[in-house]
Amino acid sequence: MSPTTLYPEGIRAASTRLTPGEERYAAGAPISIILTNNVVPPSHIVSKATERKVPMLLVPYDTYETAKRIDSIEPLLTKDEKHKIELLGKLIQTNVDIQKIV
């Protein structure tokens, strides 16, 4: 298996087995790539990601530090905040042109 495997809907690091979450991603769910250590991938990988509209974020931190920082992010909403979710839905319907985004 090559160091990087390209899937129809994205790119993921190679491994011997896919986790259930990775299977979902490989099946076409939206994904993105976080590139750590300021390491820019080869141009053909960037081209494939761009072609498939897979966002890529380059960060200066190593993988462990990046994962710790992501894990420490506080969510703006939680599933229990029904009122906020309802309000956000109304704000999006009123102020966002979904057709321009899609």
Rosetta silent file (secondary structure, phi, psi, omega in degrees, C-alpha in Angstrom):
SEQUENCE: MSPTTLYPEGIRAASTRLTPGEERYAAGAPISIILTNNVVPPSHIVSKATERKVPMLLVPYDTYETAKRIDSIEPLLTKDEKHKIELLGKLIQTNVDIQKIV
SCORE:     score description
SCORE:     0.000 S_00000001
   1 L     0.000  137.733 -178.667    0.000    0.000    0.000 S_00000001
   2 L   -73.591  161.863 -179.687    1.357    3.436   -0.875 S_00000001
   3 L   -59.336  -30.681  177.681    2.011    6.056    1.837 S_00000001
   4 E  -129.422  130.440  179.756   -1.083    7.972    0.705 S_00000001
   5 E  -107.550  130.597  178.570   -4.194    6.354   -0.709 S_00000001
   6 E   -93.985  131.065  176.460   -6.539    8.350   -2.937 S_00000001
   7 E  -111.021  160.889 -179.485  -10.247    7.670   -2.581 S_00000001
   8 L   -54.521  -34.469 -175.613  -13.011    8.876   -4.910 S_00000001
   9 L  -112.017   12.099  178.618  -14.136   11.507   -2.396 S_00000001
  10 E   167.794 -170.439 -177.888  -10.896   12.366   -0.628 S_00000001
  11 E  -127.552  139.947  175.700   -7.457   11.452    0.585 S_00000001
  12 E  -143.475  156.255  177.626   -6.509    9.610    3.747 S_00000001
  13 E   -67.794  145.796 -177.863   -3.320    8.196    5.204 S_00000001
  14 L   -70.662  146.913  171.345   -2.775    4.549    4.433 S_00000001
  15 L  -153.889  171.736 -177.758   -3.434    1.891    7.042 S_00000001
  16 L   -79.886  -27.905 -179.991   -4.091   -1.822    7.016 S_00000001
  17 L  -136.080  147.755  174.988   -7.753   -1.543    8.105 S_00000001
  18 L   -92.230  136.930  173.078  -10.435    1.104    7.862 S_00000001
  19 L   -77.675  166.008  177.350  -12.285    2.094   11.000 S_00000001
  20 H   -55.309  -39.383  178.065  -16.094    2.466   10.716 S_00000001
  21 H   -64.838  -40.886  178.922  -15.650    6.245   10.479 S_00000001
  22 H   -66.935  -35.484  176.538  -13.067    5.888    7.725 S_00000001
  23 H   -61.111  -40.232  178.380  -15.372    3.525    5.839 S_00000001
  24 H   -63.271  -43.535  179.454  -18.031    6.248    5.919 S_00000001
  25 H   -63.755  -43.418 -179.842  -15.521    8.796    4.582 S_00000001
  26 H   -63.745  -25.587 -179.584  -14.364    6.446    1.856 S_00000001
  27 L   -81.904   -2.439  173.899  -18.020    6.008    0.892 S_00000001
  28 L   120.573    3.736  176.822  -18.351    9.700    0.091 S_00000001
  29 L   -69.046  153.241 -179.167  -18.996   11.666    3.276 S_00000001
  30 L   -62.460  139.642  177.236  -17.378   15.122    3.367 S_00000001
  31 L  -140.013  171.087  171.748  -13.804   15.194    4.635 S_00000001
  32 L  -144.880  170.812 -177.919  -10.860   17.550    4.861 S_00000001
  33 E  -124.446  132.539  172.486   -7.130   17.143    5.330 S_00000001
  34 E  -108.829  118.808 -179.642   -4.942   18.700    7.999 S_00000001
  35 E   -96.342  120.592 -175.330   -1.300   18.767    6.954 S_00000001
  36 L   -98.913  167.587  177.710    1.021   18.885    9.963 S_00000001
  37 L    60.178   24.104 -178.093    4.627   20.050   10.449 S_00000001
  38 L    54.406   29.834  179.904    4.268   22.568    7.596 S_00000001
  39 L   -92.428  114.810  179.107    4.839   19.677    5.183 S_00000001
  40 L   -87.001  129.739 -178.978    3.324   20.466    1.801 S_00000001
  41 L   -72.167  167.123  176.820    2.345   17.328   -0.135 S_00000001
  42 L   -58.563  154.710 -174.934    3.468   16.694   -3.722 S_00000001
  43 H   -59.281  -33.045 -179.950    1.654   18.717   -6.378 S_00000001
  44 H   -67.467  -30.199  176.612   -0.296   15.714   -7.703 S_00000001
  45 H   -71.415  -44.005  177.966   -1.848   15.216   -4.248 S_00000001
  46 H   -61.024  -42.089  179.052   -2.760   18.911   -4.021 S_00000001
  47 H   -61.087  -45.630  179.704   -4.250   18.692   -7.525 S_00000001
  48 H   -62.364  -43.356  179.907   -6.369   15.655   -6.617 S_00000001
  49 H   -63.706  -42.649  179.395   -7.608   17.319   -3.429 S_00000001
  50 H   -64.602  -45.548  179.548   -8.443   20.511   -5.321 S_00000001
  51 H   -58.461  -37.874 -177.722  -10.162   18.590   -8.120 S_00000001
  52 L   -94.679    8.304  177.473  -12.289   16.731   -5.575 S_00000001
  53 L    57.542   41.945  176.660  -12.935   19.888   -3.529 S_00000001
  54 L   -96.899  113.514  179.914  -11.250   18.476   -0.425 S_00000001
  55 L   -65.478  142.758  177.583  -10.154   21.371    1.804 S_00000001
  56 E  -125.946  137.062 -179.936   -6.576   21.224    3.065 S_00000001
  57 E  -124.721  122.525  179.159   -5.211   23.101    6.086 S_00000001
  58 E   -95.756  125.408 -179.938   -1.459   23.438    6.651 S_00000001
  59 L  -124.826  151.888 -177.659   -0.413   23.794   10.302 S_00000001
  60 L   -81.437  -10.858 -173.685    3.046   24.245   11.848 S_00000001
  61 L   -86.461  159.645  174.687    2.451   21.778   14.702 S_00000001
  62 L   -73.846  171.934 -174.533    3.208   18.065   14.826 S_00000001
  63 H   -60.508  -43.251 -178.622    0.344   15.578   14.603 S_00000001
  64 H   -63.181  -47.795  179.933    0.056   15.053   18.370 S_00000001
  65 H   -62.977  -39.890  178.368   -0.021   18.791   19.153 S_00000001
  66 H   -62.502  -45.202  179.284   -2.541   19.386   16.351 S_00000001
  67 H   -62.399  -40.964  177.847   -4.795   16.617   17.675 S_00000001
  68 H   -62.477  -42.307 -179.835   -4.581   18.063   21.211 S_00000001
  69 H   -65.783  -41.530  178.192   -5.513   21.521   19.935 S_00000001
  70 H   -63.815  -42.569 -178.775   -8.455   20.173   17.945 S_00000001
  71 H   -63.975  -28.137 -177.081   -9.628   18.170   20.940 S_00000001
  72 L   -85.369   -3.234  179.480   -9.575   21.274   23.153 S_00000001
  73 L   -67.244  129.065  177.608  -11.892   23.267   20.867 S_00000001
  74 L   -86.161  130.176  178.610  -15.129   24.125   22.649 S_00000001
  75 L   -67.741  144.335  176.245  -18.234   23.614   20.493 S_00000001
  76 L   -73.704  -31.771  178.276  -20.360   26.671   19.808 S_00000001
  77 L  -131.763  149.360  170.075  -23.475   24.511   20.035 S_00000001
  78 L  -119.943  162.493 -177.415  -24.245   21.217   21.652 S_00000001
  79 L   -62.028  -20.588 -178.698  -27.071   18.838   20.740 S_00000001
  80 L   -84.264  -11.428 -178.187  -28.857   19.749   23.979 S_00000001
  81 L   -90.930   68.135 -174.604  -29.140   23.462   23.142 S_00000001
  82 H   -57.505  -41.999 -178.903  -32.355   23.133   21.159 S_00000001
  83 H   -61.861  -45.180  179.811  -33.221   26.847   21.357 S_00000001
  84 H   -65.071  -39.390  179.436  -29.830   27.904   19.952 S_00000001
  85 H   -63.811  -43.635  177.580  -30.047   25.302   17.182 S_00000001
  86 H   -61.064  -45.558  179.441  -33.522   26.537   16.240 S_00000001
  87 H   -62.861  -43.411  178.457  -32.333   30.151   16.230 S_00000001
  88 H   -61.701  -42.659  177.092  -29.293   29.286   14.113 S_00000001
  89 H   -58.192  -44.540  178.905  -31.529   27.483   11.606 S_00000001
  90 H   -64.886  -41.457  178.831  -33.762   30.546   11.295 S_00000001
  91 H   -63.087  -40.307  178.952  -30.756   32.848   10.884 S_00000001
  92 H   -65.944  -46.558  178.991  -29.346   30.650    8.124 S_00000001
  93 H   -58.365  -37.951 -176.986  -32.696   30.478    6.296 S_00000001
  94 H   -78.815  -35.835 -167.653  -33.030   34.243    6.468 S_00000001
  95 H  -116.025   -6.715 -175.335  -29.464   35.312    5.690 S_00000001
  96 L  -116.933  129.605  175.153  -27.663   32.591    3.718 S_00000001
  97 L   -89.438   92.780 -175.430  -28.115   31.860    0.015 S_00000001
  98 H   -57.296  -37.209 -177.760  -27.626   28.086    0.137 S_00000001
  99 H   -62.328  -32.800  177.909  -27.661   27.785   -3.684 S_00000001
 100 H   -71.310  -29.823  179.698  -24.546   29.983   -3.918 S_00000001
 101 H   -76.480  -42.544 -177.138  -22.717   27.743   -1.451 S_00000001
 102 L   -77.899    0.000    0.000  -23.671   24.476   -3.112 S_00000001
